[in-house]
Amino acid sequence: MGETGSESADGKLSGQFFDAAIGLLQRVRDEEAESVAAAGELLADTVAAGGRLFAFGAGHSSLAAQDLVYRAGGLALMNLLTVPGVVGVDVMPATLGSALERVDGLASAVLSCSPLRAGDALVIISLSGRNALPVEMALTARSLGVKVIGVTSVAYTTATKPRHSSGTFLKDHCDVVLDSKIAVGDAELSLDTIPAPFAPASTVVTSALLQAVMATAAGALAERGIEPPLLRSGNVDGGLEWNERVFEEYGDRIFYRQ
């Protein structure tokens, strides 16, 4: 049987999305190679010096942050830095999270109650990098002696206005910036018959970008003769026992088990 017009169109759109996502992944691979290497070395430096690792993202940016935490094949020392109400879309109403991102002073209040301290490293993920929360998070963290890796789309800095009182973006307050290359609006496809652009790719690209950083950090530690504190899947034989050993060895730097 031949394809219907609808099925053919749907297949064409799915292929276009995959092509768009693959193109973005190729761009970040080629254009962000130096930044990925720098971010990986920064995390390796932090681990080697006894520091702790944290990741933060608000709304859908939190998905990429959560993907780094308690992850099979990932660094056991990566902890999720949470801000109540903005971790995901589970808060009701979901729009509250977006509103909280624009509140001045929230990040400072959260960090003052967090375990973050000088010598740690913090990955901050914000697609636009324009809201008060991620900007203040970076500013405050660096004032505490924390190294900051920012993951954002630099395109927003020329196409939008910052919402933080300083008039700056996330990228202006980071030790390393990773540019996801996502277009303003985060939608890769459009059709004349659909009034709004659709098919966001930021989660795919940002997660891949950060996993490349984690791989770089693990390799950098190994080159220094330090066994990377990696987790294994609990669904393979010996995985749980492996993880318990890692938890015991690095328990004072892991906060998601407390």
N, C-alpha and C positions, 0 to 999 in steps of 0.2 A: 504494500500500500504506500502511496506517496504521502508526503507531508502536507498537512493543511497549511494555509497561509499563516495562521496564528502560530502554529508550531514552528514554522520556518523562521518567522520573525523573532520568536522567543529564543530559538537557537542562535540566531544572529546576534541578539543582544547579549546573551551569555558569553559568546565568543569575544564580543567587543569588550566586555568587562574584564575577562581574563587577559586579553591583550593589553588593556590599559594598566591593570595591576602588574603584569609582567614588565611592562615598559617602565613603570615607576620603580620597581625593584631593581631593574638594571641601572637606572639612573642613580639610585642611592648607593648601589654597589660600587659604581665607577666614580661618582662625584663626591661621595662622603667617605671614601676609603681612609683618608688621613684622619678625619674626625673619629671614625670608628676605632682606628688604631689608638688614638689619643685617649678615647673614653675607656677602652679596654685596659690600657696601661694605668689609667687613673684608678680604676677599680682594683687592679692587681696591686698597685702601690698601697691602697687602703687596706686590703686584706693582709698583705705582708707586714704592715705596720701595726696590726692589731685592731684596726678600725672595723666599724660595722657598715653594712650597706642597706639603704632604704630606697624605696620607689614610691612616687606619688603621681596620681592622675585624677582628674575630676570628670564625672560623667563617663562618656564612652572612652575617654583617654585613660580611665582607670582600668579598662580591659587589658591594655598592654602592660600596665604596671602589675596587675594581678598575675599575668602570665609569667612573670619573673619569680614569683614567690612560691616556695614549697613545690618546686617543679622538678619532675624527673628529668635528669640531664642538666639541671640548672645549679647555680651556686646556692648552697644551703644558707649562706649568710645574708641573702637578700630578704629584707623585711618590708611589709607594706605599711606605709605611713598613711593613716586614715584621717579623714576629716568628716565627722558625722554629717550625713545628709548629702554628701557629694560623691560617695564611692561608686555609685551606679544609679540605675533607674529603678531600684527597689523602693526608694523613698517615695512617699505619697504626699502631695502630688509630685510627679517626676520633675515638673518645672521648678520645684524648690531648689534642686541641686544647681540649676543654671543661675538662679537668683543669688545663691550663696557664693558662687564664684565671683560675683561682682562686689562683695562686701569687704570694705577696707577693715583691717585689723584682725580678721578671722585667722589668717595664717600665723600671725605672731602669737595669738592666744593658743593655737594648737601646738606650735613648736615649743612654747614654754612648758607644756605639759607632756611633751614627748620625750623618749629616751635619746633623741639626737644630741650629739655632743661633738666638740672639736675633734678632728681626726677622722670623722665619719664621711661617707659619700652619699649624696642624695640625687637620684634620678627624678627629674620633674618632667612630666609629659603633658603638654598642652598644645593642641593643634594650632590654635590661633595665637597663643602666647600673649593675648591682649588683656585678659581679665585680671582683676586685682589679686585674686587668690594665688595663682602660680607666680606672678611677679613678686608679690610680697614674700612668698615662700622662699624664693631664690635669694632675695635681698636679705631676709632675716637669717637664713641658714648660713650664708657666707659670712655674715657678721659674727656668727658663733664659731667660725673656724671650720665649717663644713664645706667640702668640695661639691660643686653642683654640675651635673650633666643635664642640659636641657634638650628635650626632643620636641621639635616644633616645625611648623611650616613657615619659613622665612618670608614667603610671598605675602603673608598677612601684614607684615610690617610696612609694606608700601601701598597696600590696598585698603587698610582699615586704620582706625584711630585707637590708640591705647586707652584702656579704661582705668588704669591705675593712676593715682594722684601724682605720681612722679613723671608721668608722660612717657614711660618707657615700656618695653616689651620684655618677655621672659629672656629672650636671647641676649639682652643687654646685661644680664647678671649671672652669667654662667662661666664656668672654667672651660667647658667644652660644649659646643652646640652641634646637634645632629639635625640636619634639615631633611624632613621627610619628603619634600618636593610636592606635597599635596596642594592642588589648586584651591584658591579661596572658594569656600562654599562646600568643599568635600563632596563632590558629585561628579562622577566620571562620564556619565552618559546623558544624552538629551534626544528628544524626538519632537517633531512638529506636532504630534498628536497628544503629547503630554506637556502640561503647562509648566512643570518645574523640572530642573535637572535631577538626576537620581543615580543610585549605585555608588555609595561611598567606598573608598579604598583605604582610608587612613588607618583602620585597625590592622588590616593585612600588612601594610607597609611598615607601620610603626613597630609591630610585634617582630617582624623579620629583622628590622634594623637593630632592635635591642637584643635579639638572640645572637646576631652577629657580634655585638659588643661583648656579650657573655662568653661566646666562644673565644674571642680574642683575649679576654681576661684570663680564662682558664689556661690558654696556651702560654700567656705571659708568665703566669705563676709557675707552670711546669718548667719553663726555660730557666727560672731562678732556682730550680730544685725544690720548689714547694708544691706539695700535692694539692691540687685545687679541691676545696671542700664541696664536692659535687654530690647530689642526691641521685639515687637510682629509683626506678619504678618499683613500687610495692607489689606490682602484679607479675614480677619475674622472680624466680627462685633466688633466695638470698638477698633480695632487695630490701626487705624490712630490716634484716640484721645489719646490712651495710648502713642504712640510714640511722639506725640507733647508735652505731659507732660514731657517725658524724655528729649527731645531736649531742652525744656525751662529750665529745672533744671540743665542740664549739658552742656549747650550751649558753655560755655567757654572752654570746653575740647573736643569738637567735631569739626573737621575741614572739613569733607566731605560735609557739608552743606553751607560752606562759599564761 
